[in-house]
């Protein structure tokens, strides 16, 4: 893949994950090429890559569209996360050094700063911080097979950009979970960390399944 194609992949992926493109939106090659300042070939290659990641659906008659999720599919994504991510989080605890803990703590507090409901809330800034927090735990767990199995759920766009659908109470719970996970890691307690991550995922699941159900009813 050329450098132009790689840049196109990164740009379109970020726009999808950030919520610039709604689920089901058609992604025209010409329009994307103009927006990114590249030819159609890198865009076509980027869409093919993103289809392999599950972010884009490509069909012969409809072209490329942002992947949309039914309630059942979304429940399956969260079932996968609930089975894998708490286990990885527990594995991360004994492997976390002082620098790792401080990095996680800084991310958790930064997420609280930008994500807490109020005049200065910035949900778009929350997305990459959240991604980095969860990725650090997975990396610390050092279990490539489980990490690979989890990647499909983590890359699902409707999961990654879920903060815009949170009510204030659910968002506050989510932000508090990050702080408590850091406390569990600092205490060296893998079962505590596993339990909080499980609650964290189920909190997100409730928010997203409700939102998807409402969207299906309106369709």
TORPA-4810 file (N, C-alpha, C, O; in nm, 3 decimals):
<nodes>
NODE_1_0.085_-0.119_0.000_0.000_0.000_0.000_0.088_0.124_0.000_0.184_0.132_0.077_X
NODE_2_0.057_0.221_-0.086_0.138_0.342_-0.097_0.117_0.432_0.025_0.024_0.414_0.104_X
NODE_3_0.207_0.529_0.037_0.196_0.623_0.149_0.066_0.703_0.139_0.002_0.731_0.240_X
NODE_4_0.026_0.739_0.016_-0.100_0.812_-0.002_-0.218_0.728_0.045_-0.312_0.781_0.105_X
NODE_5_-0.214_0.599_0.017_-0.321_0.509_0.061_-0.323_0.497_0.212_-0.430_0.496_0.273_X
NODE_6_-0.204_0.488_0.274_-0.197_0.479_0.419_-0.255_0.605_0.484_-0.327_0.597_0.583_X
NODE_7_-0.222_0.720_0.426_-0.276_0.846_0.480_-0.428_0.849_0.466_-0.499_0.896_0.554_X
NODE_8_-0.475_0.798_0.353_-0.620_0.795_0.330_-0.688_0.703_0.431_-0.794_0.735_0.483_X
NODE_9_-0.627_0.588_0.457_-0.682_0.495_0.556_-0.692_0.564_0.692_-0.797_0.560_0.756_X
NODE_10_-0.584_0.628_0.734_-0.582_0.692_0.865_-0.685_0.804_0.874_-0.753_0.819_0.975_X
NODE_11_-0.696_0.883_0.767_-0.788_0.997_0.768_-0.933_0.952_0.771_-1.013_1.003_0.850_X
NODE_12_-0.968_0.857_0.685_-1.108_0.811_0.680_-1.144_0.735_0.806_-1.254_0.750_0.858_X
NODE_13_-1.051_0.653_0.855_-1.077_0.580_0.979_-1.108_0.678_1.093_-1.204_0.660_1.167_X
NODE_14_-1.026_0.782_1.105_-1.046_0.877_1.214_-1.178_0.952_1.198_-1.246_0.979_1.297_X
NODE_15_-1.216_0.986_1.076_-1.343_1.056_1.055_-1.461_0.967_1.092_-1.560_1.015_1.147_X
NODE_16_-1.450_0.838_1.063_-1.557_0.745_1.101_-1.563_0.731_1.252_-1.671_0.739_1.312_X
NODE_17_-1.447_0.709_1.314_-1.445_0.688_1.458_-1.486_0.813_1.535_-1.541_0.804_1.645_X
NODE_18_-1.459_0.929_1.477_-1.493_1.056_1.542_-1.641_1.088_1.529_-1.694_1.175_1.599_X
NODE_19_-1.709_1.016_1.438_-1.851_1.039_1.419_-1.884_1.137_1.310_-1.999_1.179_1.298_X
NODE_20_-1.785_1.176_1.228_-1.813_1.267_1.117_-1.907_1.204_1.015_-1.985_1.273_0.950_X
NODE_21_-1.898_1.071_1.000_-1.982_0.998_0.906_-2.076_0.907_0.985_-2.031_0.823_1.063_X
NODE_22_-2.204_0.923_0.964_-2.304_0.845_1.038_-2.309_0.702_0.985_-2.276_0.678_0.869_X
NODE_23_-2.349_0.606_1.069_-2.368_0.468_1.022_-2.465_0.464_0.904_-2.570_0.528_0.905_X
NODE_24_-2.426_0.389_0.801_-2.510_0.377_0.682_-2.483_0.482_0.576_-2.536_0.472_0.466_X
NODE_25_-2.401_0.583_0.607_-2.374_0.690_0.510_-2.291_0.638_0.394_-2.193_0.565_0.414_X
NODE_26_-2.330_0.674_0.272_-2.254_0.635_0.154_-2.124_0.714_0.148_-2.124_0.835_0.169_X
NODE_27_-2.014_0.645_0.118_-1.882_0.707_0.108_-1.841_0.711_-0.038_-1.787_0.613_-0.091_X
NODE_28_-1.864_0.822_-0.103_-1.831_0.834_-0.245_-1.681_0.853_-0.266_-1.618_0.934_-0.198_X
NODE_29_-1.625_0.780_-0.359_-1.481_0.789_-0.384_-1.441_0.928_-0.431_-1.340_0.982_-0.387_X
NODE_30_-1.521_0.986_-0.519_-1.487_1.118_-0.573_-1.489_1.222_-0.462_-1.396_1.302_-0.450_X
NODE_31_-1.595_1.221_-0.382_-1.607_1.319_-0.274_-1.494_1.305_-0.172_-1.437_1.404_-0.127_X
NODE_32_-1.463_1.179_-0.137_-1.354_1.157_-0.041_-1.219_1.199_-0.098_-1.137_1.257_-0.027_X
NODE_33_-1.197_1.170_-0.225_-1.070_1.207_-0.288_-1.052_1.359_-0.286_-0.943_1.409_-0.258_X
NODE_34_-1.161_1.432_-0.315_-1.153_1.578_-0.313_-1.128_1.629_-0.171_-1.050_1.722_-0.150_X
NODE_35_-1.194_1.568_-0.076_-1.180_1.611_0.064_-1.040_1.586_0.116_-0.987_1.666_0.194_X
NODE_36_-0.979_1.475_0.073_-0.846_1.438_0.122_-0.733_1.492_0.034_-0.617_1.488_0.074_X
NODE_37_-0.767_1.541_-0.083_-0.665_1.593_-0.173_-0.579_1.485_-0.236_-0.459_1.503_-0.257_X
NODE_38_-0.641_1.370_-0.266_-0.569_1.259_-0.330_-0.651_1.210_-0.449_-0.762_1.257_-0.471_X
NODE_39_-0.594_1.116_-0.525_-0.669_1.057_-0.636_-0.765_0.951_-0.584_-0.765_0.921_-0.464_X
NODE_40_-0.846_0.895_-0.672_-0.944_0.796_-0.629_-0.880_0.662_-0.591_-0.936_0.587_-0.512_X
NODE_41_-0.762_0.633_-0.648_-0.700_0.503_-0.620_-0.666_0.485_-0.472_-0.700_0.381_-0.416_X
NODE_42_-0.599_0.582_-0.407_-0.574_0.564_-0.262_-0.703_0.555_-0.182_-0.709_0.482_-0.082_X
NODE_43_-0.807_0.626_-0.224_-0.935_0.620_-0.154_-0.995_0.481_-0.167_-1.044_0.424_-0.069_X
NODE_44_-0.990_0.425_-0.289_-1.045_0.291_-0.311_-0.970_0.188_-0.225_-1.032_0.101_-0.165_X
NODE_45_-0.837_0.200_-0.220_-0.758_0.107_-0.139_-0.788_0.126_0.010_-0.792_0.029_0.086_X
NODE_46_-0.810_0.251_0.050_-0.841_0.278_0.190_-0.975_0.217_0.229_-0.987_0.159_0.336_X
NODE_47_-1.075_0.228_0.143_-1.206_0.173_0.173_-1.201_0.021_0.182_-1.269_-0.039_0.265_X
NODE_48_-1.119_-0.040_0.098_-1.102_-0.185_0.104_-1.040_-0.227_0.237_-1.084_-0.325_0.298_X
NODE_49_-0.939_-0.153_0.281_-0.875_-0.182_0.411_-0.975_-0.165_0.525_-0.982_-0.249_0.615_X
NODE_50_-1.051_-0.056_0.521_-1.146_-0.028_0.628_-1.261_-0.128_0.629_-1.321_-0.154_0.733_X
NODE_51_-1.292_-0.183_0.513_-1.392_-0.289_0.507_-1.341_-0.413_0.580_-1.417_-0.481_0.649_X
NODE_52_-1.212_-0.442_0.565_-1.153_-0.556_0.635_-1.153_-0.534_0.786_-1.156_-0.631_0.863_X
NODE_53_-1.149_-0.408_0.830_-1.152_-0.376_0.973_-1.294_-0.374_1.029_-1.313_-0.367_1.150_X
NODE_54_-1.392_-0.380_0.940_-1.531_-0.378_0.985_-1.591_-0.240_0.997_-1.703_-0.225_1.047_X
NODE_55_-1.518_-0.138_0.952_-1.569_-0.001_0.962_-1.653_0.039_0.842_-1.736_0.130_0.850_X
NODE_56_-1.633_-0.030_0.730_-1.699_0.003_0.603_-1.759_-0.124_0.544_-1.701_-0.232_0.555_X
NODE_57_-1.875_-0.109_0.482_-1.937_-0.218_0.407_-1.932_-0.183_0.259_-1.968_-0.071_0.220_X
NODE_58_-1.888_-0.278_0.176_-1.880_-0.255_0.032_-1.966_-0.359_-0.038_-1.951_-0.479_-0.016_X
NODE_59_-2.057_-0.311_-0.123_-2.141_-0.402_-0.201_-2.140_-0.355_-0.346_-2.127_-0.235_-0.371_X
NODE_60_-2.154_-0.448_-0.441_-2.144_-0.413_-0.583_-2.244_-0.307_-0.628_-2.211_-0.222_-0.712_X
NODE_61_-2.363_-0.310_-0.574_-2.467_-0.219_-0.621_-2.477_-0.089_-0.541_-2.525_0.012_-0.592_X
NODE_62_-2.433_-0.093_-0.417_-2.449_0.023_-0.329_-2.320_0.098_-0.302_-2.322_0.207_-0.245_X
NODE_63_-2.206_0.042_-0.344_-2.078_0.105_-0.317_-2.038_0.089_-0.172_-2.074_-0.010_-0.107_X
NODE_64_-1.962_0.185_-0.122_-1.912_0.178_0.016_-1.999_0.262_0.108_-2.037_0.375_0.075_X
NODE_65_-2.029_0.206_0.224_-2.106_0.277_0.326_-2.044_0.251_0.462_-1.980_0.148_0.485_X
NODE_66_-2.063_0.347_0.553_-2.019_0.326_0.691_-2.102_0.212_0.750_-2.224_0.209_0.736_X
NODE_67_-2.034_0.120_0.816_-2.103_0.006_0.873_-2.208_0.050_0.973_-2.183_0.136_1.058_X
NODE_68_-2.325_-0.009_0.963_-2.430_0.014_1.062_-2.452_-0.116_1.139_-2.418_-0.224_1.092_X
NODE_69_-2.509_-0.103_1.259_-2.519_-0.218_1.349_-2.662_-0.234_1.397_-2.726_-0.138_1.440_X
NODE_70_-2.712_-0.356_1.389_-2.842_-0.387_1.447_-2.825_-0.404_1.598_-2.713_-0.416_1.648_X
NODE_71_-2.936_-0.406_1.670_-2.929_-0.427_1.815_-2.862_-0.561_1.845_-2.777_-0.570_1.933_X
NODE_72_-2.900_-0.665_1.772_-2.844_-0.798_1.796_-2.693_-0.800_1.771_-2.617_-0.860_1.848_X
NODE_73_-2.649_-0.733_1.663_-2.506_-0.729_1.632_-2.430_-0.652_1.739_-2.321_-0.691_1.780_X
NODE_74_-2.491_-0.542_1.784_-2.426_-0.462_1.887_-2.416_-0.539_2.018_-2.314_-0.531_2.087_X
NODE_75_-2.519_-0.613_2.052_-2.514_-0.697_2.172_-2.403_-0.800_2.161_-2.335_-0.830_2.259_X
NODE_76_-2.384_-0.854_2.041_-2.276_-0.950_2.020_-2.139_-0.888_2.040_-2.049_-0.951_2.096_X
NODE_77_-2.123_-0.764_1.994_-1.996_-0.693_2.012_-1.965_-0.677_2.161_-1.853_-0.702_2.205_X
NODE_78_-2.065_-0.636_2.237_-2.042_-0.615_2.380_-2.026_-0.746_2.455_-1.954_-0.752_2.555_X
NODE_79_-2.092_-0.852_2.408_-2.070_-0.983_2.469_-1.924_-1.025_2.453_-1.863_-1.080_2.545_X
NODE_80_-1.869_-0.998_2.336_-1.728_-1.030_2.311_-1.637_-0.948_2.402_-1.544_-1.001_2.462_X
NODE_81_-1.665_-0.818_2.410_-1.584_-0.733_2.497_-1.591_-0.780_2.642_-1.490_-0.786_2.712_X
NODE_82_-1.712_-0.813_2.688_-1.729_-0.854_2.827_-1.659_-0.985_2.858_-1.620_-1.010_2.972_X
NODE_83_-1.643_-1.069_2.757_-1.574_-1.196_2.776_-1.422_-1.180_2.776_-1.351_-1.254_2.845_X
NODE_84_-1.373_-1.083_2.701_-1.228_-1.073_2.680_-1.160_-0.960_2.756_-1.054_-0.980_2.816_X
NODE_85_-1.220_-0.842_2.753_-1.148_-0.725_2.806_-1.126_-0.730_2.957_-1.018_-0.693_3.002_X
NODE_86_-1.223_-0.774_3.038_-1.194_-0.786_3.182_-1.080_-0.884_3.209_-0.999_-0.862_3.299_X
NODE_87_-1.075_-0.991_3.133_-0.967_-1.089_3.150_-0.831_-1.025_3.118_-0.734_-1.046_3.191_X
NODE_88_-0.826_-0.949_3.010_-0.702_-0.881_2.974_-0.664_-0.777_3.080_-0.546_-0.761_3.112_X
NODE_89_-0.763_-0.708_3.132_-0.737_-0.607_3.235_-0.677_-0.672_3.360_-0.583_-0.619_3.418_X
NODE_90_-0.733_-0.785_3.400_-0.679_-0.857_3.516_-0.534_-0.899_3.492_-0.450_-0.889_3.582_X
NODE_91_-0.504_-0.945_3.370_-0.367_-0.986_3.337_-0.272_-0.868_3.341_-0.153_-0.883_3.370_X
NODE_92_-0.324_-0.748_3.310_-0.239_-0.629_3.304_-0.189_-0.588_3.441_-0.082_-0.528_3.452_X
NODE_93_-0.265_-0.618_3.546_-0.235_-0.566_3.680_-0.094_-0.604_3.728_-0.017_-0.515_3.763_X
NODE_94_-0.057_-0.733_3.732_0.076_-0.765_3.784_0.190_-0.724_3.690_0.306_-0.726_3.729_X
NODE_95_0.157_-0.686_3.569_0.259_-0.649_3.471_0.280_-0.497_3.466_0.371_-0.451_3.397_X
NODE_96_0.200_-0.421_3.537_0.208_-0.275_3.533_0.314_-0.223_3.629_0.311_-0.251_3.749_X
NODE_97_0.408_-0.148_3.574_0.508_-0.083_3.657_0.462_0.054_3.701_0.352_0.098_3.666_X
NODE_98_0.545_0.121_3.778_0.509_0.253_3.830_0.481_0.352_3.717_0.386_0.430_3.725_X
NODE_99_0.562_0.349_3.611_0.541_0.440_3.499_0.410_0.410_3.427_0.340_0.501_3.384_X
NODE_100_0.377_0.283_3.415_0.252_0.244_3.350_0.132_0.296_3.431_0.036_0.348_3.375_X
NODE_101_0.140_0.282_3.562_0.030_0.325_3.649_0.013_0.476_3.640_-0.100_0.526_3.633_X
NODE_102_0.123_0.549_3.640_0.114_0.694_3.632_0.057_0.738_3.496_-0.017_0.835_3.489_X
NODE_103_0.092_0.667_3.389_0.039_0.700_3.257_-0.111_0.675_3.252_-0.186_0.757_3.198_X
NODE_104_-0.155_0.563_3.308_-0.298_0.534_3.313_-0.372_0.635_3.400_-0.482_0.678_3.366_X
NODE_105_-0.311_0.672_3.511_-0.373_0.769_3.601_-0.388_0.904_3.531_-0.492_0.970_3.544_X
NODE_106_-0.285_0.946_3.457_-0.291_1.073_3.386_-0.402_1.071_3.281_-0.474_1.170_3.264_X
NODE_107_-0.415_0.959_3.210_-0.521_0.947_3.110_-0.659_0.952_3.176_-0.749_1.020_3.126_X
NODE_108_-0.676_0.880_3.287_-0.805_0.877_3.355_-0.846_1.016_3.403_-0.962_1.055_3.391_X
NODE_109_-0.752_1.092_3.456_-0.784_1.226_3.504_-0.805_1.323_3.388_-0.889_1.413_3.396_X
NODE_110_-0.730_1.304_3.280_-0.752_1.390_3.163_-0.890_1.363_3.104_-0.958_1.456_3.060_X
NODE_111_-0.932_1.235_3.101_-1.065_1.203_3.053_-1.173_1.267_3.139_-1.275_1.314_3.089_X
NODE_112_-1.149_1.270_3.269_-1.244_1.334_3.358_-1.252_1.484_3.330_-1.360_1.543_3.333_X
NODE_113_-1.137_1.544_3.302_-1.133_1.688_3.274_-1.212_1.724_3.148_-1.288_1.821_3.147_X
NODE_114_-1.194_1.646_3.042_-1.257_1.682_2.915_-1.396_1.622_2.898_-1.475_1.670_2.817_X
NODE_115_-1.426_1.515_2.974_-1.551_1.444_2.952_-1.662_1.475_3.048_-1.779_1.451_3.017_X
NODE_116_-1.629_1.529_3.165_-1.732_1.555_3.265_-1.834_1.654_3.211_-1.797_1.755_3.151_X
NODE_117_-1.963_1.626_3.231_-2.066_1.717_3.182_-2.044_1.859_3.236_-2.011_1.878_3.353_X
NODE_118_-2.064_1.957_3.148_-2.043_2.095_3.188_-2.003_2.180_3.070_-1.999_2.132_2.957_X
NODE_119_-1.973_2.306_3.096_-1.945_2.402_2.989_-1.821_2.367_2.909_-1.812_2.400_2.791_X
NODE_120_-1.725_2.300_2.973_-1.597_2.272_2.906_-1.588_2.129_2.852_-1.480_2.083_2.816_X
NODE_121_-1.698_2.059_2.847_-1.696_1.921_2.800_-1.656_1.915_2.653_-1.702_1.995_2.572_X
NODE_122_-1.569_1.819_2.619_-1.524_1.800_2.481_-1.523_1.650_2.453_-1.423_1.583_2.475_X
NODE_123_-1.636_1.599_2.405_-1.649_1.455_2.383_-1.559_1.404_2.272_-1.516_1.289_2.275_X
NODE_124_-1.531_1.489_2.173_-1.441_1.446_2.065_-1.299_1.424_2.119_-1.230_1.332_2.074_X
NODE_125_-1.257_1.507_2.213_-1.124_1.489_2.274_-1.120_1.366_2.362_-1.014_1.308_2.385_X
NODE_126_-1.236_1.324_2.411_-1.242_1.207_2.499_-1.213_1.077_2.424_-1.156_0.984_2.482_X
NODE_127_-1.251_1.071_2.297_-1.238_0.947_2.220_-1.094_0.894_2.214_-1.071_0.779_2.251_X
NODE_128_-0.995_0.975_2.168_-0.858_0.920_2.162_-0.799_0.889_2.299_-0.720_0.796_2.312_X
NODE_129_-0.836_0.965_2.401_-0.787_0.937_2.536_-0.840_0.802_2.585_-0.766_0.722_2.642_X
NODE_130_-0.968_0.779_2.562_-1.028_0.651_2.600_-0.963_0.536_2.526_-0.935_0.431_2.583_X
NODE_131_-0.940_0.557_2.397_-0.878_0.454_2.315_-0.739_0.420_2.369_-0.701_0.303_2.377_X
NODE_132_-0.663_0.524_2.407_-0.527_0.502_2.457_-0.530_0.430_2.591_-0.446_0.344_2.616_X
NODE_133_-0.625_0.464_2.677_-0.637_0.400_2.808_-0.660_0.250_2.792_-0.590_0.169_2.853_X
NODE_134_-0.758_0.213_2.712_-0.791_0.072_2.693_-0.677_-0.002_2.621_-0.647_-0.117_2.652_X
NODE_135_-0.615_0.066_2.524_-0.506_0.003_2.450_-0.387_-0.026_2.541_-0.323_-0.130_2.528_X
NODE_136_-0.358_0.064_2.633_-0.246_0.044_2.725_-0.268_-0.080_2.813_-0.175_-0.157_2.838_X
NODE_137_-0.391_-0.098_2.858_-0.421_-0.216_2.939_-0.404_-0.343_2.858_-0.348_-0.442_2.906_X
NODE_138_-0.451_-0.341_2.734_-0.438_-0.459_2.648_-0.291_-0.489_2.621_-0.249_-0.605_2.622_X
NODE_139_-0.213_-0.385_2.596_-0.070_-0.404_2.570_0.000_-0.462_2.693_0.083_-0.552_2.681_X
NODE_140_-0.033_-0.410_2.811_0.027_-0.460_2.934_-0.008_-0.606_2.959_0.074_-0.681_3.013_X
NODE_141_-0.128_-0.647_2.918_-0.171_-0.785_2.941_-0.082_-0.885_2.867_-0.065_-0.999_2.912_X
NODE_142_-0.027_-0.842_2.755_0.069_-0.925_2.680_0.012_-1.063_2.646_0.071_-1.166_2.676_X
NODE_143_-0.105_-1.060_2.581_-0.169_-1.184_2.537_-0.218_-1.160_2.394_-0.334_-1.123_2.374_X
NODE_144_-0.132_-1.180_2.294_-0.165_-1.145_2.156_-0.293_-1.212_2.103_-0.368_-1.149_2.028_X
NODE_145_-0.318_-1.336_2.141_-0.436_-1.405_2.089_-0.564_-1.338_2.138_-0.656_-1.314_2.059_X
NODE_146_-0.571_-1.308_2.267_-0.689_-1.240_2.320_-0.699_-1.098_2.264_-0.809_-1.051_2.235_X
NODE_147_-0.586_-1.031_2.250_-0.588_-0.895_2.196_-0.641_-0.892_2.054_-0.717_-0.803_2.017_X
NODE_148_-0.602_-0.990_1.974_-0.650_-0.998_1.836_-0.800_-1.025_1.832_-0.872_-0.967_1.752_X
NODE_149_-0.845_-1.114_1.919_-0.988_-1.145_1.925_-1.069_-1.023_1.965_-1.182_-1.005_1.919_X
NODE_150_-1.012_-0.940_2.051_-1.083_-0.822_2.100_-1.083_-0.709_1.998_-1.172_-0.624_2.000_X
NODE_151_-0.985_-0.706_1.909_-0.965_-0.591_1.821_-1.089_-0.560_1.737_-1.119_-0.443_1.714_X
NODE_152_-1.160_-0.662_1.691_-1.278_-0.636_1.609_-1.384_-0.557_1.683_-1.449_-0.470_1.625_X
NODE_153_-1.402_-0.588_1.810_-1.501_-0.515_1.889_-1.452_-0.374_1.920_-1.531_-0.279_1.917_X
NODE_154_-1.326_-0.360_1.950_-1.272_-0.228_1.983_-1.277_-0.136_1.862_-1.297_-0.015_1.877_X
NODE_155_-1.259_-0.191_1.741_-1.259_-0.108_1.621_-1.399_-0.074_1.572_-1.415_0.011_1.484_X
NODE_156_-1.500_-0.140_1.628_-1.636_-0.111_1.582_-1.668_0.035_1.608_-1.661_0.081_1.722_X
NODE_157_-1.701_0.109_1.505_-1.716_0.254_1.521_-1.825_0.293_1.619_-1.810_0.392_1.691_X
NODE_158_-1.932_0.218_1.623_-2.042_0.255_1.712_-2.004_0.236_1.857_-2.066_0.295_1.946_X
NODE_159_-1.903_0.154_1.882_-1.855_0.136_2.019_-1.758_0.247_2.056_-1.763_0.302_2.166_X
NODE_160_-1.668_0.281_1.963_-1.566_0.379_1.994_-1.620_0.520_2.008_-1.566_0.598_2.088_X
NODE_161_-1.724_0.556_1.934_-1.773_0.693_1.945_-1.903_0.698_2.023_-1.993_0.775_1.989_X
NODE_162_-1.913_0.618_2.128_-2.038_0.608_2.201_-2.064_0.726_2.295_-2.175_0.736_2.347_X
NODE_163_-1.970_0.813_2.318_-1.987_0.914_2.421_-2.098_1.014_2.389_-2.159_1.071_2.480_X
NODE_164_-2.125_1.036_2.261_-2.230_1.131_2.225_-2.369_1.078_2.259_-2.465_1.155_2.261_X
NODE_165_-2.382_0.949_2.285_-2.513_0.893_2.316_-2.532_0.871_2.467_-2.638_0.824_2.510_X
NODE_166_-2.432_0.904_2.545_-2.441_0.885_2.690_-2.526_0.995_2.752_-2.516_1.111_2.712_X
NODE_167_-2.608_0.959_2.850_-2.668_1.059_2.937_-2.564_1.095_3.043_-2.465_1.024_3.059_X
NODE_168_-2.587_1.203_3.115_-2.487_1.252_3.210_-2.451_1.148_3.316_-2.334_1.132_3.349_X
NODE_169_-2.551_1.077_3.369_-2.524_0.980_3.475_-2.437_0.865_3.424_-2.344_0.823_3.492_X
NODE_170_-2.469_0.814_3.306_-2.391_0.703_3.249_-2.249_0.746_3.217_-2.155_0.669_3.234_X
NODE_171_-2.233_0.870_3.169_-2.100_0.919_3.137_-2.017_0.937_3.263_-1.899_0.904_3.265_X
NODE_172_-2.079_0.989_3.368_-2.006_1.004_3.495_-1.961_0.867_3.548_-1.850_0.854_3.599_X
NODE_173_-2.047_0.767_3.535_-2.009_0.631_3.578_-1.889_0.582_3.498_-1.795_0.526_3.553_X
NODE_174_-1.894_0.603_3.366_-1.785_0.557_3.279_-1.653_0.622_3.318_-1.550_0.554_3.327_X
NODE_175_-1.655_0.752_3.340_-1.532_0.824_3.377_-1.482_0.777_3.513_-1.361_0.765_3.534_X
NODE_176_-1.574_0.752_3.606_-1.532_0.703_3.738_-1.472_0.564_3.730_-1.381_0.531_3.806_X
NODE_177_-1.523_0.482_3.637_-1.467_0.347_3.621_-1.318_0.354_3.586_-1.239_0.274_3.637_X
NODE_178_-1.279_0.447_3.499_-1.138_0.457_3.462_-1.052_0.485_3.585_-0.947_0.425_3.604_X
NODE_179_-1.099_0.577_3.669_-1.024_0.610_3.790_-1.015_0.490_3.883_-0.912_0.466_3.946_X
NODE_180_-1.125_0.413_3.894_-1.124_0.298_3.983_-1.037_0.185_3.929_-0.973_0.113_4.006_X
NODE_181_-1.033_0.170_3.798_-0.944_0.069_3.739_-0.799_0.102_3.773_-0.721_0.013_3.807_X
NODE_182_-0.763_0.230_3.764_-0.627_0.271_3.802_-0.601_0.239_3.949_-0.493_0.191_3.984_X
NODE_183_-0.700_0.265_4.035_-0.683_0.235_4.178_-0.661_0.085_4.199_-0.580_0.046_4.282_X
NODE_184_-0.733_0.002_4.123_-0.716_-0.142_4.135_-0.579_-0.187_4.087_-0.516_-0.274_4.148_X
NODE_185_-0.532_-0.127_3.978_-0.399_-0.160_3.927_-0.293_-0.118_4.028_-0.199_-0.192_4.055_X
NODE_186_-0.310_0.001_4.084_-0.214_0.051_4.183_-0.210_-0.038_4.307_-0.106_-0.056_4.369_X
NODE_187_-0.327_-0.093_4.343_-0.335_-0.181_4.459_-0.288_-0.322_4.429_-0.275_-0.404_4.520_X
NODE_188_-0.261_-0.352_4.302_-0.216_-0.485_4.265_-0.325_-0.590_4.278_-0.297_-0.706_4.309_X
NODE_189_-0.450_-0.550_4.254_-0.563_-0.639_4.273_-0.631_-0.671_4.139_-0.716_-0.594_4.095_X
NODE_190_-0.594_-0.781_4.074_-0.649_-0.812_3.942_-0.799_-0.838_3.943_-0.868_-0.804_3.846_X
NODE_191_-0.852_-0.898_4.050_-0.995_-0.926_4.052_-1.077_-0.799_4.065_-1.185_-0.788_4.007_X
NODE_192_-1.028_-0.703_4.140_-1.093_-0.573_4.149_-1.094_-0.508_4.011_-1.198_-0.458_3.966_X
NODE_193_-0.980_-0.508_3.944_-0.971_-0.449_3.810_-1.065_-0.519_3.713_-1.131_-0.453_3.632_X
NODE_194_-1.071_-0.652_3.720_-1.160_-0.728_3.633_-1.307_-0.689_3.657_-1.385_-0.671_3.563_X
NODE_195_-1.343_-0.677_3.784_-1.482_-0.645_3.819_-1.522_-0.506_3.769_-1.632_-0.488_3.717_X
NODE_196_-1.432_-0.409_3.784_-1.465_-0.274_3.740_-1.474_-0.266_3.588_-1.562_-0.199_3.534_X
NODE_197_-1.383_-0.335_3.519_-1.390_-0.335_3.372_-1.519_-0.402_3.325_-1.579_-0.357_3.227_X
NODE_198_-1.561_-0.506_3.393_-1.688_-0.571_3.357_-1.804_-0.473_3.373_-1.890_-0.463_3.285_X
NODE_199_-1.807_-0.401_3.485_-1.912_-0.301_3.506_-1.904_-0.191_3.400_-2.006_-0.143_3.352_X
NODE_200_-1.783_-0.152_3.366_-1.760_-0.047_3.266_-1.820_-0.086_3.131_-1.886_-0.005_3.066_X
NODE_201_-1.797_-0.209_3.090_-1.849_-0.257_2.962_-2.001_-0.269_2.965_-2.067_-0.236_2.867_X
NODE_202_-2.055_-0.316_3.076_-2.201_-0.330_3.084_-2.270_-0.194_3.089_-2.382_-0.180_3.040_X
NODE_203_-2.204_-0.096_3.147_-2.257_0.041_3.144_-2.265_0.090_2.999_-2.367_0.145_2.958_X
NODE_204_-2.158_0.071_2.924_-2.156_0.112_2.783_-2.259_0.033_2.702_-2.325_0.088_2.615_X
NODE_205_-2.270_-0.095_2.731_-2.364_-0.181_2.659_-2.507_-0.130_2.675_-2.582_-0.122_2.578_X
NODE_206_-2.545_-0.095_2.798_-2.680_-0.048_2.823_-2.710_0.079_2.745_-2.817_0.094_2.687_X
NODE_207_-2.612_0.171_2.743_-2.630_0.297_2.670_-2.644_0.273_2.521_-2.735_0.327_2.457_X
NODE_208_-2.555_0.192_2.465_-2.550_0.176_2.320_-2.664_0.091_2.268_-2.717_0.118_2.160_X
NODE_209_-2.702_-0.012_2.341_-2.814_-0.096_2.296_-2.943_-0.015_2.298_-3.025_-0.027_2.207_X
NODE_210_-2.961_0.067_2.400_-3.080_0.153_2.405_-3.083_0.249_2.286_-3.187_0.268_2.222_X
NODE_211_-2.968_0.310_2.256_-2.961_0.404_2.145_-2.988_0.334_2.012_-3.058_0.389_1.926_X
NODE_212_-2.934_0.215_1.995_-2.954_0.140_1.870_-3.100_0.098_1.856_-3.155_0.101_1.746_X
NODE_213_-3.162_0.059_1.967_-3.303_0.020_1.963_-3.391_0.139_1.925_-3.486_0.123_1.848_X
NODE_214_-3.361_0.255_1.978_-3.436_0.375_1.944_-3.417_0.412_1.798_-3.511_0.456_1.731_X
NODE_215_-3.295_0.393_1.748_-3.268_0.423_1.607_-3.344_0.329_1.515_-3.395_0.371_1.411_X
NODE_216_-3.351_0.200_1.553_-3.425_0.104_1.471_-3.575_0.136_1.471_-3.642_0.118_1.369_X
NODE_217_-3.626_0.182_1.583_-3.768_0.217_1.590_-3.801_0.337_1.501_-3.910_0.346_1.445_X
NODE_218_-3.704_0.430_1.490_-3.726_0.552_1.410_-3.708_0.526_1.261_-3.756_0.603_1.177_X
NODE_219_-3.637_0.415_1.228_-3.605_0.388_1.086_-3.731_0.346_1.009_-3.723_0.319_0.889_X
</nodes>
